[in-house]
Amino acid sequence: MIDYNIITPCLFNTLSWRNTLDTCEKTLDTSVFNPVSDTGMYYNLNSELLNLANLQAIAPNSDLFTYDAYDVATTYNTGGIVRFDKLLYKSLTDANVGNDPATDAVNWVLLYPFSEWLYDFTNTTILRFAQSIVNLKKNSKQSKQLMIDTPVYNGTGNLANVSNYITNQNKFVGWELNTIPNRDVDLRIKKIGLHFVDIQTNLPIYLFNSSQLEPLQIINVSTTTAKSFVWFDIDDILLNYTDDYASGGEFYIGYYQEDVTGIGSINNDKFNFNAPCLSCNRTGRKYWDAFNKFVNVSSFSVADGNYTKGELWDNELNQYGSNTFGLNISFTAECTLNNFICENSQMFAKGLLRQAELLLCEYAINTNRTNELAERLANIAGINLDAEGLINLQQQVDEEIQASNFDLSDLNSPCATKQKTKRSMFRSI
């Protein structure tokens, strides 16, 4: 439903952190924290609870880090850290000797330990906030999985019919996957199926995209029984047309026949890539109808001499046919909020603020720093740092998410199903 690697950079500058005139504050690294946020809001300026003094009170105390003082006569190598004029510097070069850390930017870089900690704190805030969105959607039954573990075809070819054996001809063979543009749907390959005459050991399966010379991924698979079909669970392969490499292109998944051990693969002669027979294979037609809403699958081969192994070929040389080449794929499709969140990031500013407050309180409970932070937090915000107090803060986060008034009208069908509410008409996913 949400890819955290996508939404984290989208939400990172919705609010930022900024130094005030308080001279006790540690200087923030402005290359990490933009002095101008996307909303004009700042965690520490819009919440008294999140002032930098409170954050510094629970962050690791860099003043206690045991780094040696800088010595002008000592030779430092890359990565060496020294303390100089109460600040920490890291060497950027080997054989670094006699160079002033405060003025020599070629050989030294100023470290911001508190900024590094605060960067992690901010990313954790975003992660927790995204989890809150997902939990609310699931609890309200607004999360939609459109297709679950759906193979391209069911059954296999006739094992006794040797005419179903596809002998090796040094071709690249496989399937062309043409995804149907829908930015609000995540289409993933969950499993790969193989059916070969002989046992295969570390057979490389290649995934290409028509916009990239090199393969996106190579998956090595092995079978243990001859002439037996087997499914392999793999790390999800995301077929997302909004990715730079996929925009307007096709995916190709397959193998080089020269890598196959033995006779070759077994074709499923009962399957029709155009549309399985409804009256003779109801289950197969059900699968086809399900995945064909999101991706068109075609069988193809590239003749020997028309490709360089390990590189994309001229796809105008593709020869299309009806063989399955001993391959099968299982798809899953679900609605995603990635694009919606990124395009409407500013509406989540208050929710992120509440989430950061909650995270600060959790850290305060678990900090090993000796300070009066718990008492100070209670005095400032009236928060009891116990289970009940944290539940109350989580409820405030959830209320901000609900108050964001999700207008999902831009979501594409089939994710945009109308749902009546007392206030307006929403589209939910």
Secondary structure per residue as TSV (DSSP state, phi and psi in degrees):
chain	resnum	aa	ss	phi	psi
A	1	M	-	360.0	-37.5
A	2	I	-	-137.1	132.8
A	3	D	-	-101.4	110.9
A	4	Y	H	-64.7	-29.7
A	5	N	H	-67.3	-24.5
A	6	I	H	-85.7	-45.9
A	7	I	H	-81.2	-22.8
A	8	T	H	-59.3	-51.2
A	9	P	H	-66.0	-25.9
A	10	C	H	-67.6	-36.0
A	11	L	H	-97.6	-8.6
A	12	F	T	-60.5	-39.0
A	13	N	T	-102.1	12.9
A	14	T	T	-58.5	-46.4
A	15	L	E	-121.3	154.8
A	16	S	E	-129.9	-173.9
A	17	W	-	-119.5	143.1
A	18	R	-	-145.1	137.2
A	19	N	-	-66.5	144.7
A	20	T	-	-103.6	-167.0
A	21	L	S	-81.2	-1.4
A	22	D	-	-67.5	114.5
A	23	T	T	-72.6	-10.2
A	24	C	T	-81.8	-13.4
A	25	E	S	-72.9	140.3
A	26	K	-	-74.1	140.5
A	27	T	-	-66.1	131.7
A	28	L	-	-87.2	149.0
A	29	D	-	-80.2	107.7
A	30	T	T	-72.5	-11.4
A	31	S	T	-76.5	-16.0
A	32	V	T	-100.2	-46.4
A	33	F	S	-108.7	110.6
A	34	N	-	-63.8	128.0
A	35	P	S	-62.8	-16.3
A	36	V	S	-121.0	112.6
A	37	S	-	-81.6	166.9
A	38	D	S	-66.9	-28.1
A	39	T	S	-106.9	-7.9
A	40	G	S	79.6	6.7
A	41	M	E	-104.4	150.4
A	42	Y	E	-134.7	137.2
A	43	Y	H	-52.9	-49.7
A	44	N	H	-80.1	-17.7
A	45	L	H	-93.6	-21.3
A	46	N	H	-103.3	3.2
A	47	S	-	-146.1	119.2
A	48	E	G	-63.4	-28.6
A	49	L	G	-65.4	-31.6
A	50	L	G	-98.2	22.5
A	51	N	-	-64.6	153.8
A	52	L	H	-63.4	-26.4
A	53	A	H	-62.4	-41.5
A	54	N	H	-64.9	-42.5
A	55	L	H	-64.5	-42.6
A	56	Q	H	-64.3	-27.5
A	57	A	H	-70.9	-22.8
A	58	I	H	-111.0	-12.2
A	59	A	S	-74.8	157.3
A	60	P	-	-56.1	137.7
A	61	N	-	-85.0	101.9
A	62	S	G	-66.7	-17.8
A	63	D	G	-66.3	-19.5
A	64	L	G	-97.8	-1.1
A	65	F	-	-63.8	135.0
A	66	T	-	-92.5	73.8
A	67	Y	-	-106.9	143.7
A	68	D	-	-69.1	149.1
A	69	A	B	-68.2	147.3
A	70	Y	-	-62.2	136.1
A	71	D	-	-123.7	120.5
A	72	V	T	-61.4	-22.9
A	73	A	T	-94.4	-6.4
A	74	T	-	-87.5	141.5
A	75	T	-	-93.1	127.5
A	76	Y	B	-112.7	146.3
A	77	N	-	-108.1	170.2
A	78	T	T	-53.7	129.8
A	79	G	T	94.2	-10.8
A	80	G	-	-67.9	136.8
A	81	I	E	-115.6	136.1
A	82	V	E	-133.2	160.1
A	83	R	E	-104.9	128.2
A	84	F	E	-142.2	121.0
A	85	D	T	53.2	44.7
A	86	K	T	70.7	6.0
A	87	L	E	-116.4	161.2
A	88	L	E	-105.5	136.4
A	89	Y	E	-129.5	147.6
A	90	K	E	-117.3	135.3
A	91	S	E	-72.8	135.3
A	92	L	-	-98.5	-8.8
A	93	T	S	-137.1	162.0
A	94	D	S	-84.7	164.3
A	95	A	S	51.4	41.4
A	96	N	B	-89.7	105.3
A	97	V	-	-139.8	136.5
A	98	G	S	76.6	10.0
A	99	N	-	-100.5	129.6
A	100	D	-	-72.2	116.9
A	101	P	T	-59.4	-32.3
A	102	A	T	-75.1	-21.2
A	103	T	T	-122.0	-16.0
A	104	D	-	-99.8	95.6
A	105	A	T	-80.1	-9.7
A	106	V	T	-77.7	-39.0
A	107	N	T	-103.9	-16.0
A	108	W	E	-133.8	149.8
A	109	V	E	-131.3	137.1
A	110	L	E	-73.6	132.1
A	111	L	-	-94.9	147.1
A	112	Y	-	-123.7	78.7
A	113	P	H	-57.1	-40.2
A	114	F	H	-67.5	-37.8
A	115	S	H	-64.2	-37.9
A	116	E	H	-63.4	-42.5
A	117	W	H	-65.3	-41.9
A	118	L	H	-67.4	-32.3
A	119	Y	H	-61.3	-45.9
A	120	D	H	-65.2	-38.9
A	121	F	H	-61.1	-43.4
A	122	T	H	-65.7	-43.6
A	123	N	H	-64.8	-36.3
A	124	T	H	-66.7	-37.9
A	125	T	H	-57.6	-46.8
A	126	I	H	-64.4	-42.5
A	127	L	H	-60.5	-46.9
A	128	R	H	-64.3	-38.6
A	129	F	H	-65.0	-42.1
A	130	A	H	-62.3	-39.8
A	131	Q	H	-63.5	-36.0
A	132	S	H	-64.4	-40.2
A	133	I	H	-61.6	-47.6
A	134	V	H	-60.4	-45.5
A	135	N	H	-62.2	-41.4
A	136	L	H	-65.2	-41.4
A	137	K	H	-63.9	-42.6
A	138	K	H	-68.5	-40.4
A	139	N	H	-65.1	-32.1
A	140	S	T	-91.6	7.9
A	141	K	T	58.6	36.4
A	142	Q	-	-102.6	2.1
A	143	S	-	-89.1	133.5
A	144	K	-	-123.8	122.7
A	145	Q	E	-98.6	120.2
A	146	L	E	-86.9	-27.4
A	147	M	E	-155.4	128.0
A	148	I	E	-122.5	120.3
A	149	D	E	46.4	58.2
A	150	T	E	-106.2	115.7
A	151	P	E	-79.6	162.2
A	152	V	S	-69.3	-38.0
A	153	Y	-	-145.7	162.1
A	154	N	-	-110.7	159.6
A	155	G	S	75.8	-175.8
A	156	T	-	-140.6	172.3
A	157	G	-	-74.5	168.8
A	158	N	-	-70.0	113.8
A	159	L	T	-66.5	-29.3
A	160	A	T	-83.1	-13.5
A	161	N	-	-90.8	104.3
A	162	V	G	-67.5	-14.5
A	163	S	G	-68.9	-14.1
A	164	N	G	-84.7	-7.2
A	165	Y	E	-79.2	128.2
A	166	I	E	-101.1	103.7
A	167	T	E	-74.2	155.5
A	168	N	-	-73.9	129.3
A	169	Q	-	-128.6	24.2
A	170	N	S	58.5	34.3
A	171	K	-	-97.5	163.0
A	172	F	E	-93.6	124.8
A	173	V	E	-127.0	151.6
A	174	G	E	165.6	-151.0
A	175	W	E	-125.2	141.2
A	176	E	E	-94.8	128.5
A	177	L	E	-113.7	111.6
A	178	N	E	-107.3	100.5
A	179	T	E	-73.4	142.9
A	180	I	-	-87.2	121.3
A	181	P	-	-55.9	120.6
A	182	N	-	-160.2	100.9
A	183	R	T	-68.5	-14.0
A	184	D	T	-99.3	9.8
A	185	V	E	-122.6	129.4
A	186	D	E	-96.3	115.6
A	187	L	E	-104.9	125.9
A	188	R	E	-130.8	144.3
A	189	I	E	-88.9	121.6
A	190	K	E	-99.5	-32.8
A	191	K	E	-143.9	154.1
A	192	I	E	-121.7	133.8
A	193	G	E	-108.2	142.7
A	194	L	E	-128.7	144.0
A	195	H	-	-143.1	103.3
A	196	F	B	-126.8	156.0
A	197	V	S	-66.4	-41.0
A	198	D	S	-116.2	163.4
A	199	I	-	-64.6	136.3
A	200	Q	-	-111.0	139.7
A	201	T	S	-122.4	116.4
A	202	N	S	51.0	51.3
A	203	L	E	-74.4	120.5
A	204	P	E	-75.8	126.4
A	205	I	E	-105.9	124.9
A	206	Y	E	-103.6	141.6
A	207	L	E	-118.7	117.8
A	208	F	E	-113.1	160.9
A	209	N	E	-126.5	147.8
A	210	S	T	-66.9	-8.7
A	211	S	T	-102.9	-0.1
A	212	Q	-	-125.5	136.0
A	213	L	S	-69.8	-44.6
A	214	E	S	-92.7	155.4
A	215	P	-	-63.7	145.3
A	216	L	S	-72.2	-31.4
A	217	Q	E	-159.3	147.7
A	218	I	E	-127.6	124.4
A	219	I	E	-117.0	120.1
A	220	N	E	-92.7	125.2
A	221	V	E	-128.4	149.9
A	222	S	-	-132.0	144.3
A	223	T	-	-111.8	162.2
A	224	T	S	-120.4	-9.6
A	225	T	S	-133.9	133.2
A	226	A	T	-70.7	145.0
A	227	K	T	61.4	16.8
A	228	S	-	-114.4	130.6
A	229	F	-	-72.5	142.4
A	230	V	E	-145.3	140.4
A	231	W	E	-94.7	145.4
A	232	F	E	-123.2	123.3
A	233	D	E	-73.5	134.3
A	234	I	E	-130.1	164.3
A	235	D	E	-63.4	135.2
A	236	D	E	-51.1	134.6
A	237	I	E	-105.0	115.1
A	238	L	E	-86.4	120.9
A	239	L	-	-102.9	81.5
A	240	N	-	-112.5	115.2
A	241	Y	T	-68.6	-16.0
A	242	T	T	-80.6	-13.8
A	243	D	S	-64.0	150.0
A	244	D	T	-56.2	-40.7
A	245	Y	T	-75.1	-17.4
A	246	A	T	-104.2	-10.3
A	247	S	T	-59.8	115.5
A	248	G	T	72.4	11.4
A	249	G	-	-115.7	-177.1
A	250	E	-	-117.2	154.4
A	251	F	E	-99.7	148.7
A	252	Y	E	-129.5	126.9
A	253	I	E	-123.9	130.2
A	254	G	E	178.2	-160.8
A	255	Y	E	-149.6	162.3
A	256	Y	E	-89.4	126.0
A	257	Q	G	-61.4	-25.6
A	258	E	G	-66.3	-17.9
A	259	D	G	-86.1	-9.7
A	260	V	-	-78.7	135.2
A	261	T	-	-85.9	131.1
A	262	G	S	87.3	-151.0
A	263	I	S	-67.3	-49.9
A	264	G	E	153.0	-154.5
A	265	S	E	-100.8	171.8
A	266	I	E	-113.9	124.1
A	267	N	-	-85.2	140.1
A	268	N	-	-89.7	95.2
A	269	D	T	-74.8	-4.9
A	270	K	T	-89.3	-9.4
A	271	F	-	-97.6	139.3
A	272	N	-	-116.5	116.9
A	273	F	S	-63.7	-26.0
A	274	N	S	-73.6	-44.4
A	275	A	-	178.4	118.5
A	276	P	-	-63.0	151.4
A	277	C	-	-63.8	123.8
A	278	L	T	-69.4	-41.7
A	279	S	T	-73.9	-28.3
A	280	C	T	-102.3	-11.3
A	281	N	-	-152.5	75.9
A	282	R	H	-63.7	-41.4
A	283	T	H	-65.2	-46.0
A	284	G	H	-60.7	-39.2
A	285	R	H	-67.4	-35.0
A	286	K	H	-63.0	-43.9
A	287	Y	H	-61.2	-46.7
A	288	W	H	-60.4	-45.1
A	289	D	H	-61.7	-33.9
A	290	A	H	-70.4	-53.8
A	291	F	H	-78.3	-22.7
A	292	N	T	-69.7	-11.6
A	293	K	T	-72.8	-21.6
A	294	F	T	-118.7	-24.4
A	295	V	E	-154.2	137.9
A	296	N	E	-98.4	130.5
A	297	V	E	-112.7	128.7
A	298	S	E	-131.8	147.2
A	299	S	E	-90.8	139.0
A	300	F	E	-151.3	166.7
A	301	S	E	-145.0	157.5
A	302	V	E	-124.8	122.3
A	303	A	-	-68.3	151.8
A	304	D	T	-56.1	133.9
A	305	G	T	97.4	-12.8
A	306	N	S	-103.7	9.2
A	307	Y	-	-144.8	157.4
A	308	T	-	-107.4	122.2
A	309	K	T	-56.8	131.8
A	310	G	T	88.0	2.9
A	311	E	S	-130.8	153.4
A	312	L	-	-66.6	141.5
A	313	W	-	-97.4	177.7
A	314	D	-	-75.6	108.4
A	315	N	G	-69.7	-6.8
A	316	E	G	-70.9	-12.8
A	317	L	G	-91.4	2.3
A	318	N	-	-60.6	135.2
A	319	Q	E	-110.8	114.0
A	320	Y	E	-90.5	146.1
A	321	G	E	-155.3	-151.0
A	322	S	S	-125.7	3.0
A	323	N	-	-74.2	142.5
A	324	T	-	-87.1	-15.7
A	325	F	T	57.1	31.4
A	326	G	T	69.4	15.7
A	327	L	E	-106.3	152.0
A	328	N	E	-149.6	156.5
A	329	I	E	-135.7	141.4
A	330	S	E	-112.5	125.3
A	331	F	E	-104.8	153.1
A	332	T	E	-134.1	137.5
A	333	A	E	-130.7	135.1
A	334	E	E	-145.7	155.0
A	335	C	E	-71.4	146.9
A	336	T	-	-128.7	147.5
A	337	L	-	-99.9	4.8
A	338	N	H	-53.8	-55.5
A	339	N	H	-65.6	-39.6
A	340	F	H	-61.8	-45.8
A	341	I	H	-64.0	-43.9
A	342	C	H	-65.7	-38.7
A	343	E	H	-78.5	-17.7
A	344	N	T	-124.4	35.2
A	345	S	G	-60.0	-31.6
A	346	Q	G	-67.5	-24.2
A	347	M	G	-71.3	-11.7
A	348	F	G	-99.7	10.7
A	349	A	H	-59.6	-48.3
A	350	K	H	-67.6	-35.3
A	351	G	H	-63.9	-41.7
A	352	L	H	-63.7	-37.5
A	353	L	H	-61.8	-47.2
A	354	R	H	-64.4	-37.9
A	355	Q	H	-65.7	-39.6
A	356	A	H	-64.4	-37.9
A	357	E	H	-62.6	-42.9
A	358	L	H	-62.7	-43.4
A	359	L	H	-64.9	-39.8
A	360	L	H	-58.1	-43.3
A	361	C	H	-65.9	-38.5
A	362	E	H	-63.3	-43.0
A	363	Y	H	-63.6	-38.2
A	364	A	H	-63.5	-36.3
A	365	I	H	-65.7	-37.9
A	366	N	H	-100.0	0.9
A	367	T	-	-67.0	145.5
A	368	N	-	-99.3	7.6
A	369	R	-	-74.2	140.4
A	370	T	-	-91.3	104.5
A	371	N	S	-158.0	-179.8
A	372	E	S	-102.8	30.6
A	373	L	H	-63.2	-44.0
A	374	A	H	-58.1	-44.7
A	375	E	H	-65.6	-40.5
A	376	R	H	-64.7	-41.8
A	377	L	H	-61.8	-41.6
A	378	A	H	-63.9	-39.2
A	379	N	H	-68.7	-36.9
A	380	I	H	-73.8	-48.7
A	381	A	H	-113.4	-0.7
A	382	G	-	66.2	30.0
A	383	I	-	-101.3	129.3
A	384	N	-	-89.8	122.6
A	385	L	S	-80.3	68.4
A	386	D	S	-139.5	-177.2
A	387	A	H	-59.2	-41.6
A	388	E	H	-65.0	-40.7
A	389	G	H	-64.5	-38.7
A	390	L	H	-69.9	-37.3
A	391	I	H	-61.3	-40.0
A	392	N	H	-62.5	-40.9
A	393	L	H	-66.9	-39.3
A	394	Q	H	-62.7	-37.4
A	395	Q	H	-63.1	-36.5
A	396	Q	H	-66.1	-37.9
A	397	V	H	-61.5	-47.1
A	398	D	H	-61.9	-38.5
A	399	E	H	-64.7	-37.2
A	400	E	H	-67.1	-38.3
A	401	I	H	-63.2	-46.4
A	402	Q	H	-66.0	-35.4
A	403	A	H	-73.9	-12.7
A	404	S	T	-66.2	-12.3
A	405	N	-	56.3	63.1
A	406	F	-	-52.5	110.5
A	407	D	-	-101.0	98.1
A	408	L	-	-97.8	29.5
A	409	S	T	-66.9	-18.9
A	410	D	T	-82.7	-9.0
A	411	L	S	-68.2	141.4
A	412	N	-	-82.7	147.6
A	413	S	T	-61.5	142.4
A	414	P	T	-94.0	10.3
A	415	C	T	-78.5	-24.7
A	416	A	-	-92.4	87.2
A	417	T	E	-102.9	132.4
A	418	K	E	-73.0	141.3
A	419	Q	E	-140.2	124.5
A	420	K	E	-80.0	140.3
A	421	T	-	-133.5	172.3
A	422	K	S	-69.3	-27.9
A	423	R	S	-91.0	-39.7
A	424	S	-	-165.8	-173.1
A	425	M	E	-101.5	122.2
A	426	F	E	-109.2	160.4
A	427	R	E	-115.2	127.5
A	428	S	E	-114.0	153.1
A	429	I	-	-131.8	360.0
